[in-house]
Amino acid sequence: MSHNLDLPRFTAVDMAYPLAYTESGTGTPLLLIHGSLCDYRYWRWQFAAFGDKYRTLAPSLRGYWPAAFHSERADFDVLVQTDDLIEFVNAVNPGNDPIHILGHSRGARVALELACAMPARTRTLILADPGFPTDARAEPSAFQVEAARRLRAGDIDGALQLFVDSVSGADTWRHMVGWFKTMVRDNAGTLLSQIGERNQQFDLARARVISCPTMLLTGEYSPPRFRDVLAALGQTLPRTQRATIPLASHGMNLGNPRAFNQHVLEFLDKH
């Protein structure tokens, strides 16, 4: 049985699709949005630091643990998950105060959609290695197709190793700690939905509605494709600053949490 890493679990019941989440602290809301194969447990090393200054909220997106999808589902979709988060924000932040939004990888794409949907309620936006194609003709990456094939064949760890190593660097899976592997195994079935996901491409022109301060983060060793997306966003969004987390790859908030937390908090404290 999977454990929850001592993070309290709540459920936003006043929603059409109730989301599990955890939270820490008081003050201005800070929404954390996880990426592929993860859930709210991904932010394990951020809660103490962020909760000291902000009401830190981390939901598990639709389809992820503790109610993970194990087969392909049409409602596993960035836009559906964005709508869920709009409802979530309304449920947990009834005063409609502007919030800080931080998303990682696929979660940064969801964060970008959320900021586009509610620009007046987005106080700041932080995008860490956002993962999405900007070309409408883009097809799923070969590693994603192969990972899904392995998963269907029953080779769960083989699928996860391929996916994680492809987005974070060779041999990453082998060196990951036990709790992270548990979390990723809990969410392995989401790859079957993600490979056929609609609405993967993002038209950068849509981001021009965002006027809030934005921070673009990457890891020193992150694969180059993430930097390409960040560069395009930097040319599109009006108020951006960039930072690189040293000694870290794609999972920068886990690889170097001290530096990650420091960069995020310094940015938030200014705004």
DADA-V380235 format. One record per pair of residues at least 24 apart in sequence whose C-alpha atoms are under 10 Angstrom apart, sorted by the first residue. I is the first residue (numbers start at 0). J is the second residue. D is the distance in whole Angstrom. If there is no record, write none. Layout:
BEGIN
i=I j=J d=D
i=I j=J d=D
END
This chain:
BEGIN
i=0 j=181 d=9
i=0 j=185 d=10
i=1 j=64 d=10
i=1 j=65 d=9
i=1 j=178 d=9
i=1 j=181 d=7
i=1 j=182 d=8
i=1 j=184 d=10
i=1 j=185 d=8
i=2 j=40 d=10
i=2 j=178 d=9
i=2 j=181 d=9
i=2 j=182 d=9
i=3 j=39 d=9
i=3 j=40 d=7
i=3 j=43 d=10
i=3 j=65 d=10
i=3 j=178 d=9
i=3 j=182 d=9
i=4 j=40 d=7
i=4 j=43 d=8
i=4 j=178 d=8
i=5 j=40 d=9
i=5 j=43 d=9
i=6 j=39 d=9
i=6 j=40 d=8
i=6 j=42 d=10
i=6 j=43 d=8
i=6 j=46 d=9
i=8 j=39 d=9
i=8 j=57 d=10
i=8 j=58 d=9
i=8 j=65 d=10
i=9 j=58 d=9
i=10 j=58 d=9
i=10 j=59 d=10
i=11 j=58 d=9
i=11 j=86 d=9
i=11 j=87 d=7
i=11 j=88 d=10
i=11 j=90 d=7
i=11 j=91 d=8
i=12 j=87 d=9
i=12 j=90 d=9
i=13 j=86 d=9
i=13 j=87 d=8
i=13 j=89 d=10
i=13 j=90 d=7
i=13 j=91 d=9
i=14 j=83 d=8
i=14 j=84 d=10
i=14 j=86 d=7
i=14 j=87 d=7
i=14 j=89 d=9
i=14 j=90 d=7
i=15 j=83 d=8
i=15 j=86 d=8
i=15 j=87 d=10
i=16 j=61 d=8
i=16 j=80 d=10
i=16 j=83 d=7
i=16 j=86 d=9
i=16 j=87 d=9
i=17 j=60 d=10
i=17 j=61 d=9
i=17 j=83 d=9
i=17 j=86 d=10
i=17 j=87 d=8
i=18 j=58 d=6
i=18 j=59 d=6
i=18 j=60 d=7
i=18 j=61 d=7
i=18 j=62 d=10
i=18 j=63 d=10
i=18 j=64 d=10
i=18 j=65 d=9
i=18 j=66 d=9
i=18 j=83 d=8
i=18 j=84 d=9
i=18 j=86 d=10
i=18 j=87 d=8
i=19 j=57 d=9
i=19 j=58 d=6
i=19 j=59 d=6
i=19 j=60 d=8
i=19 j=61 d=9
i=19 j=63 d=9
i=19 j=64 d=8
i=19 j=65 d=7
i=19 j=66 d=8
i=20 j=56 d=7
i=20 j=57 d=5
i=20 j=58 d=4
i=20 j=59 d=6
i=20 j=60 d=9
i=20 j=65 d=10
i=20 j=87 d=10
i=21 j=46 d=9
i=21 j=55 d=8
i=21 j=56 d=6
i=21 j=57 d=5
i=21 j=58 d=6
i=21 j=59 d=9
i=22 j=46 d=8
i=22 j=50 d=8
i=22 j=53 d=10
i=22 j=54 d=7
i=22 j=55 d=5
i=22 j=56 d=4
i=22 j=57 d=6
i=22 j=58 d=9
i=23 j=47 d=8
i=23 j=48 d=10
i=23 j=49 d=8
i=23 j=50 d=5
i=23 j=51 d=8
i=23 j=52 d=10
i=23 j=53 d=8
i=23 j=54 d=6
i=23 j=55 d=5
i=23 j=56 d=7
i=23 j=57 d=9
i=24 j=48 d=10
i=24 j=49 d=8
i=24 j=50 d=4
i=24 j=51 d=6
i=24 j=52 d=7
i=24 j=53 d=6
i=24 j=54 d=4
i=24 j=55 d=6
i=24 j=56 d=9
i=25 j=49 d=10
i=25 j=50 d=7
i=25 j=51 d=8
i=25 j=52 d=7
i=25 j=53 d=5
i=25 j=54 d=4
i=25 j=55 d=8
i=26 j=50 d=9
i=26 j=51 d=9
i=26 j=52 d=7
i=26 j=53 d=5
i=26 j=54 d=5
i=26 j=55 d=9
i=27 j=52 d=8
i=27 j=53 d=5
i=27 j=54 d=6
i=27 j=55 d=8
i=27 j=92 d=10
i=27 j=96 d=8
i=27 j=97 d=8
i=27 j=98 d=7
i=27 j=99 d=8
i=27 j=122 d=10
i=28 j=52 d=10
i=28 j=53 d=6
i=28 j=54 d=5
i=28 j=55 d=6
i=28 j=56 d=7
i=28 j=88 d=9
i=28 j=91 d=9
i=28 j=92 d=8
i=28 j=96 d=8
i=28 j=97 d=8
i=28 j=98 d=5
i=28 j=99 d=6
i=28 j=100 d=9
i=28 j=122 d=10
i=29 j=53 d=6
i=29 j=54 d=6
i=29 j=55 d=5
i=29 j=56 d=6
i=29 j=57 d=8
i=29 j=97 d=10
i=29 j=98 d=6
i=29 j=99 d=5
i=29 j=100 d=6
i=29 j=101 d=7
i=29 j=122 d=10
i=29 j=123 d=9
i=29 j=124 d=10
i=29 j=267 d=9
i=30 j=54 d=8
i=30 j=55 d=6
i=30 j=56 d=5
i=30 j=57 d=6
i=30 j=58 d=8
i=30 j=84 d=9
i=30 j=88 d=9
i=30 j=98 d=7
i=30 j=99 d=6
i=30 j=100 d=5
i=30 j=101 d=6
i=30 j=102 d=8
i=30 j=110 d=9
i=30 j=124 d=10
i=31 j=55 d=7
i=31 j=56 d=6
i=31 j=57 d=5
i=31 j=58 d=7
i=31 j=59 d=10
i=31 j=99 d=9
i=31 j=100 d=6
i=31 j=101 d=5
i=31 j=102 d=6
i=31 j=103 d=8
i=31 j=106 d=9
i=31 j=107 d=9
i=31 j=110 d=9
i=31 j=125 d=10
i=32 j=56 d=9
i=32 j=57 d=6
i=32 j=58 d=7
i=32 j=59 d=8
i=32 j=60 d=8
i=32 j=84 d=9
i=32 j=100 d=8
i=32 j=101 d=6
i=32 j=102 d=5
i=32 j=103 d=6
i=32 j=104 d=9
i=32 j=105 d=9
i=32 j=106 d=5
i=32 j=107 d=7
i=32 j=108 d=9
i=32 j=109 d=8
i=32 j=110 d=7
i=32 j=126 d=10
i=33 j=57 d=8
i=33 j=58 d=8
i=33 j=59 d=7
i=33 j=60 d=8
i=33 j=63 d=10
i=33 j=101 d=9
i=33 j=102 d=6
i=33 j=103 d=6
i=33 j=104 d=8
i=33 j=105 d=7
i=33 j=106 d=5
i=33 j=107 d=8
i=33 j=109 d=9
i=33 j=110 d=9
i=34 j=59 d=10
i=34 j=60 d=9
i=34 j=102 d=8
i=34 j=103 d=6
i=34 j=104 d=5
i=34 j=105 d=5
i=34 j=106 d=4
i=34 j=107 d=7
i=34 j=108 d=9
i=34 j=109 d=9
i=34 j=129 d=9
i=34 j=130 d=9
i=34 j=250 d=10
i=35 j=60 d=10
i=35 j=63 d=9
i=35 j=103 d=9
i=35 j=104 d=7
i=35 j=105 d=6
i=35 j=106 d=7
i=35 j=130 d=10
i=35 j=162 d=10
i=35 j=163 d=9
i=35 j=183 d=9
i=35 j=186 d=8
i=35 j=187 d=9
i=35 j=189 d=8
i=35 j=190 d=8
i=35 j=193 d=8
i=36 j=63 d=8
i=36 j=64 d=9
i=36 j=67 d=10
i=36 j=105 d=10
i=36 j=159 d=9
i=36 j=162 d=9
i=36 j=163 d=9
i=36 j=179 d=10
i=36 j=180 d=10
i=36 j=182 d=8
i=36 j=183 d=5
i=36 j=184 d=8
i=36 j=185 d=8
i=36 j=186 d=5
i=36 j=187 d=6
i=36 j=188 d=9
i=36 j=189 d=7
i=36 j=190 d=8
i=36 j=193 d=10
i=37 j=63 d=7
i=37 j=64 d=8
i=37 j=106 d=10
i=37 j=179 d=9
i=37 j=180 d=10
i=37 j=181 d=10
i=37 j=182 d=6
i=37 j=183 d=6
i=37 j=184 d=9
i=37 j=185 d=8
i=37 j=186 d=6
i=37 j=187 d=9
i=37 j=189 d=10
i=38 j=62 d=10
i=38 j=63 d=6
i=38 j=64 d=6
i=38 j=65 d=8
i=38 j=67 d=9
i=38 j=182 d=7
i=38 j=183 d=9
i=38 j=185 d=9
i=38 j=186 d=8
i=39 j=63 d=9
i=39 j=64 d=8
i=39 j=65 d=10
i=39 j=182 d=10
i=40 j=64 d=9
i=40 j=178 d=9
i=40 j=179 d=9
i=40 j=182 d=7
i=41 j=103 d=10
i=41 j=178 d=10
i=41 j=179 d=8
i=41 j=182 d=8
i=41 j=183 d=9
i=41 j=250 d=10
i=41 j=252 d=9
i=41 j=253 d=8
i=42 j=252 d=8
i=42 j=253 d=8
i=42 j=256 d=10
i=43 j=179 d=10
i=43 j=252 d=9
i=43 j=253 d=8
i=43 j=256 d=10
i=44 j=252 d=7
i=44 j=253 d=7
i=44 j=255 d=10
i=44 j=256 d=6
i=44 j=257 d=9
i=44 j=259 d=10
i=44 j=260 d=9
i=45 j=252 d=8
i=45 j=253 d=9
i=45 j=256 d=7
i=45 j=257 d=9
i=45 j=259 d=9
i=45 j=260 d=7
i=45 j=263 d=10
i=46 j=260 d=10
i=47 j=260 d=10
i=48 j=256 d=10
i=48 j=257 d=9
i=48 j=260 d=7
i=48 j=261 d=9
i=48 j=264 d=8
i=49 j=260 d=8
i=49 j=261 d=10
i=49 j=263 d=9
i=49 j=264 d=7
i=49 j=267 d=10
i=52 j=264 d=9
i=52 j=267 d=10
i=52 j=268 d=9
i=53 j=99 d=9
i=53 j=264 d=10
i=53 j=267 d=9
i=53 j=268 d=10
i=54 j=98 d=10
i=54 j=99 d=10
i=55 j=99 d=9
i=55 j=100 d=10
i=56 j=88 d=9
i=56 j=91 d=9
i=56 j=100 d=10
i=57 j=101 d=10
i=58 j=84 d=8
i=58 j=87 d=9
i=59 j=84 d=10
i=60 j=84 d=8
i=60 j=106 d=9
i=60 j=109 d=10
i=62 j=186 d=8
i=62 j=188 d=9
i=62 j=189 d=7
i=62 j=192 d=9
i=63 j=182 d=10
i=63 j=183 d=10
i=63 j=185 d=8
i=63 j=186 d=6
i=63 j=187 d=9
i=63 j=188 d=9
i=63 j=189 d=7
i=64 j=182 d=8
i=64 j=183 d=9
i=64 j=184 d=10
i=64 j=185 d=6
i=64 j=186 d=6
i=64 j=187 d=10
i=64 j=189 d=10
i=65 j=182 d=10
i=65 j=185 d=8
i=65 j=186 d=9
i=66 j=185 d=9
i=66 j=186 d=9
i=67 j=185 d=7
i=67 j=186 d=6
i=67 j=187 d=9
i=67 j=188 d=7
i=67 j=189 d=7
i=68 j=185 d=10
i=68 j=186 d=8
i=68 j=187 d=9
i=68 j=188 d=6
i=68 j=189 d=6
i=68 j=190 d=9
i=68 j=191 d=9
i=68 j=192 d=8
i=69 j=185 d=9
i=69 j=186 d=8
i=69 j=187 d=8
i=69 j=188 d=4
i=69 j=189 d=6
i=69 j=190 d=9
i=69 j=191 d=8
i=69 j=192 d=9
i=70 j=151 d=10
i=70 j=187 d=10
i=70 j=188 d=6
i=70 j=189 d=7
i=70 j=190 d=9
i=70 j=191 d=6
i=70 j=192 d=7
i=71 j=188 d=8
i=71 j=189 d=8
i=71 j=190 d=8
i=71 j=191 d=5
i=71 j=192 d=4
i=71 j=193 d=8
i=71 j=194 d=9
i=71 j=195 d=8
i=71 j=196 d=9
i=72 j=189 d=9
i=72 j=191 d=8
i=72 j=192 d=6
i=72 j=193 d=9
i=72 j=195 d=9
i=72 j=196 d=9
i=73 j=192 d=7
i=73 j=193 d=10
i=73 j=195 d=9
i=73 j=196 d=8
i=73 j=197 d=8
i=74 j=192 d=9
i=74 j=196 d=9
i=74 j=197 d=10
i=75 j=189 d=8
i=75 j=191 d=10
i=75 j=192 d=6
i=75 j=193 d=7
i=75 j=195 d=9
i=75 j=196 d=7
i=75 j=197 d=9
i=76 j=109 d=10
i=76 j=192 d=8
i=76 j=193 d=8
i=76 j=195 d=9
i=76 j=196 d=6
i=76 j=197 d=6
i=76 j=198 d=7
i=76 j=199 d=9
i=77 j=105 d=9
i=77 j=106 d=9
i=77 j=108 d=8
i=77 j=109 d=6
i=77 j=110 d=10
i=77 j=112 d=8
i=77 j=113 d=10
i=77 j=193 d=10
i=77 j=196 d=8
i=77 j=197 d=8
i=77 j=198 d=7
i=77 j=199 d=7
i=78 j=108 d=10
i=78 j=109 d=8
i=78 j=112 d=7
i=78 j=113 d=9
i=78 j=197 d=9
i=78 j=198 d=7
i=78 j=199 d=9
i=79 j=109 d=10
i=80 j=106 d=10
i=80 j=109 d=7
i=80 j=110 d=10
i=80 j=112 d=10
i=80 j=113 d=9
i=81 j=106 d=10
i=81 j=108 d=9
i=81 j=109 d=6
i=81 j=110 d=8
i=81 j=111 d=9
i=81 j=112 d=6
i=81 j=113 d=6
i=81 j=114 d=10
i=81 j=116 d=8
i=82 j=109 d=10
i=82 j=112 d=9
i=82 j=113 d=8
i=82 j=116 d=9
i=83 j=113 d=10
i=84 j=109 d=9
i=84 j=110 d=9
i=84 j=113 d=7
i=85 j=113 d=7
i=85 j=114 d=10
i=85 j=116 d=8
i=85 j=117 d=8
i=88 j=120 d=10
i=95 j=119 d=10
i=95 j=120 d=7
i=96 j=120 d=7
i=96 j=121 d=9
i=96 j=122 d=9
i=97 j=121 d=5
i=97 j=122 d=5
i=97 j=123 d=9
i=98 j=122 d=5
i=98 j=123 d=7
i=98 j=124 d=9
i=99 j=123 d=5
i=99 j=124 d=6
i=99 j=125 d=8
i=99 j=211 d=10
i=99 j=212 d=10
i=99 j=213 d=10
i=99 j=267 d=8
i=99 j=270 d=9
i=100 j=124 d=5
i=100 j=125 d=6
i=100 j=126 d=8
i=100 j=213 d=10
i=101 j=125 d=5
i=101 j=126 d=6
i=101 j=127 d=8
i=101 j=213 d=10
i=101 j=214 d=9
i=101 j=263 d=9
i=102 j=126 d=5
i=102 j=127 d=6
i=102 j=128 d=9
i=102 j=129 d=8
i=103 j=127 d=5
i=103 j=128 d=6
i=103 j=129 d=6
i=103 j=130 d=8
i=103 j=216 d=9
i=103 j=217 d=10
i=103 j=249 d=9
i=103 j=250 d=8
i=103 j=251 d=9
i=103 j=252 d=9
i=104 j=128 d=5
i=104 j=129 d=4
i=104 j=130 d=5
i=104 j=131 d=8
i=104 j=166 d=9
i=104 j=217 d=10
i=104 j=225 d=9
i=104 j=249 d=8
i=104 j=250 d=9
i=105 j=129 d=6
i=105 j=130 d=5
i=105 j=131 d=7
i=105 j=199 d=10
i=106 j=130 d=8
i=106 j=131 d=10
i=107 j=131 d=9
i=108 j=132 d=10
i=108 j=199 d=9
i=108 j=200 d=10
i=108 j=201 d=8
i=111 j=201 d=9
i=111 j=205 d=10
i=111 j=206 d=8
i=111 j=209 d=9
i=112 j=201 d=9
i=112 j=205 d=9
i=112 j=206 d=8
i=114 j=206 d=8
i=114 j=208 d=9
i=114 j=209 d=7
i=114 j=210 d=9
i=114 j=211 d=9
i=115 j=205 d=7
i=115 j=206 d=6
i=115 j=207 d=8
i=115 j=208 d=6
i=115 j=209 d=6
i=115 j=210 d=10
i=116 j=206 d=10
i=116 j=208 d=9
i=116 j=209 d=9
i=117 j=208 d=9
i=117 j=209 d=9
i=118 j=206 d=10
i=118 j=208 d=7
i=118 j=209 d=6
i=118 j=210 d=7
i=118 j=211 d=8
i=119 j=208 d=9
i=119 j=209 d=8
i=119 j=210 d=9
i=119 j=211 d=8
i=120 j=211 d=9
i=121 j=209 d=8
i=121 j=210 d=9
i=121 j=211 d=7
i=121 j=212 d=9
i=122 j=210 d=9
i=122 j=211 d=6
i=122 j=212 d=7
i=122 j=213 d=9
i=122 j=267 d=9
i=122 j=270 d=8
i=123 j=209 d=10
i=123 j=210 d=9
i=123 j=211 d=5
i=123 j=212 d=5
i=123 j=213 d=6
i=123 j=214 d=8
i=123 j=238 d=10
i=123 j=266 d=9
i=123 j=267 d=7
i=123 j=270 d=7
i=124 j=209 d=9
i=124 j=210 d=10
i=124 j=211 d=7
i=124 j=212 d=7
i=124 j=213 d=5
i=124 j=214 d=6
i=124 j=215 d=9
i=124 j=239 d=9
i=124 j=267 d=9
i=125 j=212 d=9
i=125 j=213 d=6
i=125 j=214 d=5
i=125 j=215 d=6
i=125 j=216 d=7
i=125 j=239 d=9
i=125 j=240 d=10
i=125 j=241 d=10
i=125 j=263 d=8
i=125 j=266 d=9
i=125 j=267 d=9
i=126 j=213 d=8
i=126 j=214 d=6
i=126 j=215 d=5
i=126 j=216 d=6
i=126 j=217 d=9
i=126 j=229 d=8
i=126 j=232 d=10
i=126 j=241 d=10
i=127 j=214 d=8
i=127 j=215 d=6
i=127 j=216 d=4
i=127 j=217 d=6
i=127 j=218 d=8
i=127 j=225 d=9
i=127 j=229 d=9
i=127 j=241 d=10
i=127 j=242 d=10
i=127 j=243 d=10
i=127 j=244 d=10
i=127 j=249 d=8
i=127 j=250 d=9
i=127 j=251 d=8
i=127 j=252 d=9
i=127 j=259 d=10
i=128 j=215 d=8
i=128 j=216 d=6
i=128 j=217 d=5
i=128 j=218 d=8
i=128 j=221 d=8
i=128 j=222 d=9
i=128 j=223 d=10
i=128 j=224 d=9
i=128 j=225 d=5
i=128 j=226 d=7
i=128 j=227 d=10
i=128 j=228 d=8
i=128 j=229 d=7
i=128 j=248 d=10
i=128 j=249 d=7
i=128 j=250 d=9
i=128 j=251 d=9
i=129 j=215 d=9
i=129 j=216 d=9
i=129 j=217 d=9
i=129 j=224 d=10
i=129 j=225 d=6
i=129 j=226 d=9
i=129 j=227 d=10
i=129 j=228 d=7
i=129 j=229 d=7
i=129 j=232 d=10
i=129 j=249 d=10
i=130 j=166 d=9
i=130 j=199 d=9
i=130 j=200 d=10
i=130 j=224 d=8
i=130 j=225 d=7
i=130 j=226 d=10
i=130 j=228 d=8
i=130 j=229 d=9
i=131 j=198 d=10
i=131 j=199 d=6
i=131 j=200 d=6
i=131 j=201 d=7
i=131 j=224 d=10
i=131 j=225 d=9
i=131 j=228 d=8
i=132 j=199 d=7
i=132 j=200 d=5
i=132 j=201 d=6
i=132 j=202 d=9
i=132 j=224 d=10
i=132 j=225 d=10
i=132 j=228 d=8
i=133 j=199 d=9
i=133 j=200 d=5
i=133 j=201 d=5
i=133 j=202 d=6
i=133 j=203 d=7
i=133 j=228 d=8
i=133 j=231 d=9
i=134 j=199 d=9
i=134 j=200 d=6
i=134 j=201 d=8
i=134 j=202 d=8
i=134 j=203 d=10
i=135 j=198 d=9
i=135 j=199 d=8
i=135 j=200 d=5
i=135 j=201 d=8
i=135 j=202 d=8
i=136 j=200 d=8
i=137 j=199 d=9
i=137 j=200 d=7
i=138 j=194 d=10
i=138 j=195 d=10
i=138 j=199 d=9
i=138 j=200 d=9
i=139 j=193 d=9
i=139 j=194 d=7
i=139 j=195 d=8
i=139 j=196 d=9
i=139 j=199 d=9
i=140 j=165 d=10
i=140 j=194 d=9
i=142 j=166 d=9
i=143 j=190 d=8
i=143 j=191 d=9
i=143 j=193 d=9
i=143 j=194 d=6
i=144 j=190 d=9
i=144 j=191 d=9
i=144 j=193 d=10
i=144 j=194 d=7
i=144 j=195 d=9
i=145 j=194 d=10
i=146 j=187 d=10
i=146 j=190 d=8
i=146 j=191 d=9
i=146 j=194 d=9
i=147 j=187 d=9
i=147 j=188 d=9
i=147 j=189 d=9
i=147 j=190 d=6
i=147 j=191 d=6
i=147 j=192 d=9
i=147 j=193 d=9
i=147 j=194 d=7
i=147 j=195 d=10
i=148 j=190 d=10
i=148 j=191 d=9
i=150 j=187 d=8
i=150 j=188 d=8
i=150 j=190 d=8
i=150 j=191 d=8
i=151 j=188 d=9
i=151 j=190 d=10
i=151 j=191 d=8
i=155 j=184 d=8
i=155 j=187 d=7
i=155 j=188 d=9
i=156 j=180 d=9
i=156 j=183 d=10
i=156 j=184 d=8
i=156 j=187 d=9
i=158 j=184 d=10
i=158 j=187 d=8
i=158 j=190 d=9
i=159 j=183 d=8
i=159 j=184 d=8
i=159 j=186 d=10
i=159 j=187 d=7
i=159 j=190 d=9
i=162 j=190 d=9
i=163 j=249 d=10
i=163 j=250 d=10
i=165 j=222 d=9
i=166 j=221 d=8
i=166 j=222 d=7
i=166 j=224 d=9
i=166 j=225 d=9
i=166 j=248 d=9
i=166 j=249 d=7
i=166 j=250 d=9
i=167 j=218 d=10
i=167 j=220 d=8
i=167 j=221 d=6
i=167 j=222 d=7
i=167 j=247 d=9
i=167 j=248 d=6
i=167 j=249 d=5
i=167 j=250 d=7
i=167 j=251 d=10
i=168 j=220 d=8
i=168 j=221 d=8
i=168 j=222 d=7
i=168 j=248 d=7
i=168 j=249 d=8
i=171 j=248 d=9
i=171 j=250 d=10
i=175 j=254 d=10
i=179 j=253 d=10
i=203 j=228 d=10
i=203 j=231 d=8
i=203 j=232 d=7
i=203 j=234 d=10
i=203 j=235 d=7
i=203 j=236 d=9
i=204 j=232 d=10
i=204 j=235 d=7
i=204 j=236 d=9
i=205 j=235 d=9
i=206 j=232 d=8
i=206 j=235 d=7
i=206 j=236 d=7
i=206 j=237 d=10
i=207 j=232 d=10
i=207 j=235 d=7
i=207 j=236 d=6
i=207 j=237 d=8
i=208 j=236 d=9
i=208 j=237 d=10
i=209 j=235 d=10
i=209 j=236 d=7
i=209 j=237 d=8
i=209 j=238 d=9
i=210 j=236 d=7
i=210 j=237 d=6
i=210 j=238 d=7
i=210 j=239 d=10
i=211 j=236 d=9
i=211 j=237 d=8
i=211 j=238 d=7
i=211 j=239 d=9
i=211 j=270 d=9
i=212 j=236 d=9
i=212 j=237 d=8
i=212 j=238 d=5
i=212 j=239 d=6
i=212 j=240 d=8
i=212 j=266 d=9
i=212 j=267 d=9
i=212 j=269 d=10
i=212 j=270 d=8
i=213 j=237 d=8
i=213 j=238 d=6
i=213 j=239 d=5
i=213 j=240 d=6
i=213 j=241 d=9
i=213 j=266 d=9
i=213 j=267 d=10
i=214 j=238 d=8
i=214 j=239 d=6
i=214 j=240 d=5
i=214 j=241 d=6
i=214 j=242 d=8
i=214 j=262 d=9
i=214 j=263 d=8
i=214 j=266 d=8
i=214 j=267 d=9
i=215 j=239 d=7
i=215 j=240 d=6
i=215 j=241 d=5
i=215 j=242 d=6
i=215 j=243 d=9
i=216 j=240 d=9
i=216 j=241 d=6
i=216 j=242 d=5
i=216 j=243 d=6
i=216 j=244 d=7
i=216 j=249 d=10
i=216 j=251 d=9
i=216 j=259 d=9
i=216 j=262 d=9
i=216 j=263 d=9
i=217 j=241 d=8
i=217 j=242 d=7
i=217 j=243 d=5
i=217 j=244 d=6
i=217 j=245 d=9
i=217 j=247 d=9
i=217 j=248 d=8
i=217 j=249 d=7
i=217 j=250 d=9
i=217 j=251 d=7
i=217 j=259 d=10
i=218 j=242 d=9
i=218 j=243 d=5
i=218 j=244 d=5
i=218 j=245 d=6
i=218 j=246 d=7
i=218 j=247 d=5
i=218 j=248 d=5
i=218 j=249 d=6
i=218 j=250 d=8
i=218 j=251 d=6
i=218 j=252 d=9
i=218 j=254 d=9
i=218 j=255 d=9
i=218 j=259 d=9
i=219 j=243 d=6
i=219 j=244 d=6
i=219 j=245 d=5
i=219 j=246 d=6
i=219 j=247 d=6
i=219 j=248 d=6
i=219 j=249 d=8
i=219 j=251 d=9
i=220 j=244 d=9
i=220 j=245 d=8
i=220 j=246 d=7
i=220 j=247 d=6
i=220 j=248 d=4
i=220 j=249 d=7
i=220 j=250 d=10
i=220 j=251 d=9
i=221 j=246 d=10
i=221 j=247 d=7
i=221 j=248 d=4
i=221 j=249 d=5
i=221 j=250 d=8
i=221 j=251 d=8
i=222 j=248 d=8
i=222 j=249 d=7
i=225 j=249 d=9
i=240 j=266 d=9
END
